[in-house]
Every structure is written in C-alpha cells, then in structure tokens.
Amino acid sequence: MNSPFPTSSLTKACDNDVSSDLCLANAQLMLEDQVLTGAVTIEQGVICDITEGDHVPTGALDCAGDLVIPGLVELHTDNVERHIEPRPEVDWPHLPALIAHDAELASTGITTVFDAMRVGSVHNSGKDRCVEYARTLADELLAARAQGYLKISHFLHLRAEICSETLLEELAAFGPSDRIGIVSLMDHTPGQRQFRDLTALKTYVTKKRGMNDAAFAEHVETLLRLQKRFGAKHEVGAVKEARRLGAVLASHDDTTADHVATSSDNGIGFAEFPTTVEAAAACRIHGIAVMMGAPNLIRGGSHSGNVAAEDLAKADLLDIVSSDYVPSALLLSAFRLADIWNDLPRAIATVTSNPAKAVRLHDRGALKTGLRGDVLRVRKIDQIPLLRGVWSQGNKVG
C-alpha cells in the first residue's frame, strides 16, 4: 500500500520568538508508539532532551502525572472568517479579529494552524454574492505575524472555489513567499459532493444568508451556470497554481471512486471530508490520507447528512482530524478516537504527527529531540481532556 503522506519537505517555518529553558517533569509523555513517564526539556524553542522516570529536577514544572502531548496541528479552520465577520455583513476590524482568533486557537491547544481563506468570487447581485478578500486578509495576517502579535504558528490555506468568476486572477496575486501551505479544490455546486441533498443546502444557506425560496432557486441556478462555465478550466488552473506556490494540494468532499481517481491524477496530498465510505476507501487504495471534521465525530454525524467520521474510524479509514468550525473540538476528538480504537497514541497522531506529515512539516507534531517545543499539558477528567498548559516553541501561550 502506498503511503498516504508526501515525502518532500516544506521550507522549515521559523516563528518570531523562542523561549528560555522549560522542563515539564513527572509527566506521562505521549511518544509516537507509547506513553512514557518522564520529562521533556525545551531549550531555545526546541526539544533537547527526553528522559524516563518521575524525578522532578530543580526548576522543572511538576506535571503531577498529567499527559504531555505535542501541540495540535490544524489544517482547515474557518475560524478566522468567523472573527472578521461575526454576523452576516458585519465587518469587524481585522487586526483585533486576527489577534482574537490566534488567542482562541492557542487556548484550545492548537499550536500550528493553516488558516482557510476562500479564493474565487461571484460578482452577481444579491445576498449570494461572494466578494474577494483573501489577498488583503493574508497581508494583514502575515504583517501581524511579522510584528509579533500572534502566539502560534500560522500558514495559509487557500480554498479554491473552482466554480467562480475570479479564481485564477485571485490565485495569481499570491507568491511562494506567502506561506501558502495548502490549496484545496472546492466545488460546492448543488446536487453533488457535500450538498447532494438540496434540502440540507437550502437549510444551510437560507439560515446563513436569509434567503427566501425565490432567492434560493436563483442561487442554485447561478452556481450550476458557473460550474458549466468555469469548473473544468479552473480545476486545471488551480492545480497548476498550487504547484507554483509550493503548496500541498487537497481535495474536498470527494464522493465517488471516480472523484478520488481524479484527485489522485491531480496529485492530491490528502482528502478533506470525503462524503462516503466509497470515497474514503478509494483514498486508501490511492495512498491519499483521509481527513474528517471533529464536529462530525463529536456530534455523531455530518450536519450535511454525509458519512459519519466515527464510521470511517471504525473502518480504519481515518488519518487526520480537523476542528473545521469548532476549534475546541480538535483535542476532544482525539480522546473520542482513543475510546473507539483503544489506542491513545494512534488517536493523538490524528491531530499532531499525521497532519504535520501531510503538509510536509517535519519539524513538529511529535515529542522528539530536535523538533519544535510545541507541547500541551492535559489532564483527563470525566472522559474530558482538560488543558492545563499550552507552549509554542517553549513559550507559554495558554
């Protein structure tokens, strides 16, 4: 079987500040294949030593038997969009929004994030109009990072809406220096993929955008027309742009084995939210890692009526979990998977080492000497993981 993870490497990320020395001792250390009682020491932002035993050296933090695990790696979150537009048509000041978004993620144990931003606009009138915003927001995010306003490590995830009018010109505005880690291929045309069920789509958009029946019907017709005009051409163009940007390419909402075959031909690195067992099984055959949403896992099913993440986990068809639209769900989902698999190290890997490998970040995602000092202290109380400390490059951020 082919490996589901790419083997090439992304340029190592270097964030602004590194810590003074930190030692977390008398902890249950979550290593790749075992849990070990011991201590982890971080110097200059990097893990420099892992020792076994419950001894607490002078100056170390006594974790009193709590788990110490790698910082969480989040590949697809719409959370930044929620902060800049907290309600429909409310444009919140962006710098405070970005700082609040960063702080929220840090508070949930996420130490590396790929912030998802839509590229591809629809310039028709009405409430279903999508406006261009990604280039401006990316500039603001990168500036906030450069100025030291952000606590954790940020990369960009461009959600390429192939059935839009402006996708290729928006992608052309980005360059290899913009920290674009992921480009995902989105096709939200009604009647297929995520929204095979038009009833589910209608519920979603009418509540989010306040559409009546006539407006919804016009929305559907617009999207069908855009797919016919742009879909095939823009998919080819987006794949080419991802290569130019040095980004990992992701598919989105693959539903059939044919969808997955096309994804494989495009050089997809991982599949976001396949909607059926058929698609997830085809990903396994093609060596494509499967990512599902933590809210799906926690709620027991998809809000769109698609395959349940738990079913894929039980069928050994789940590799990576994303918080999607609930940041706090990511850590919780790992412990839910541990109960399903009876394997805590394997479950923790779905939110740490597996996503890091999928996006070619080989400097994080595990407790190993030489890797970034991104670590969490966790205590399990009544089956719920309670975060007791979050460190990014050895700096306490939560």
Sequence and secondary structure as in RCSB ss.txt:
>XXXX:A:sequence
MNSPFPTSSLTKACDNDVSSDLCLANAQLMLEDQVLTGAVTIEQGVICDITEGDHVPTGALDCAGDLVIPGLVEL
HTDNVERHIEPRPEVDWPHLPALIAHDAELASTGITTVFDAMRVGSVHNSGKDRCVEYARTLADELLAARAQGYL
KISHFLHLRAEICSETLLEELAAFGPSDRIGIVSLMDHTPGQRQFRDLTALKTYVTKKRGMNDAAFAEHVETLLR
LQKRFGAKHEVGAVKEARRLGAVLASHDDTTADHVATSSDNGIGFAEFPTTVEAAAACRIHGIAVMMGAPNLIRG
GSHSGNVAAEDLAKADLLDIVSSDYVPSALLLSAFRLADIWNDLPRAIATVTSNPAKAVRLHDRGALKTGLRGDV
LRVRKIDQIPLLRGVWSQGNKVG
>XXXX:A:secstr
   SS  S       S   S EEEEEEEEE SS EEEEEEEEETTEEEEEEESS   TT EE TT EEEE EEEE
EE HHHHHH SSTT    HHHHHHHHHHHHHHTTEEEEEEEEEE  B  SSTT B   HHHHHHHHHHHHHTT  
SSEEEEEEEEESSSSSHHHHHHT  TTS EEEEEEE   TTSGGGSSHHHHHHHHHHHH   HHHHHHHHHHHHH
HHHHHHHHHHHHHHHHHHHHT EEEEES  SHHHHHHHHHHT SEEE  SSHHHHHHHHHHT EEEEEHHHHHHT
S TTS   HHHHHHTT   EEE BT TTHHHHHHHHHHHHHT HHHHHHTTTHHHHHHTT TTSSS  TTSB  E
EEEEEETTEEEEEEEEETTEE  
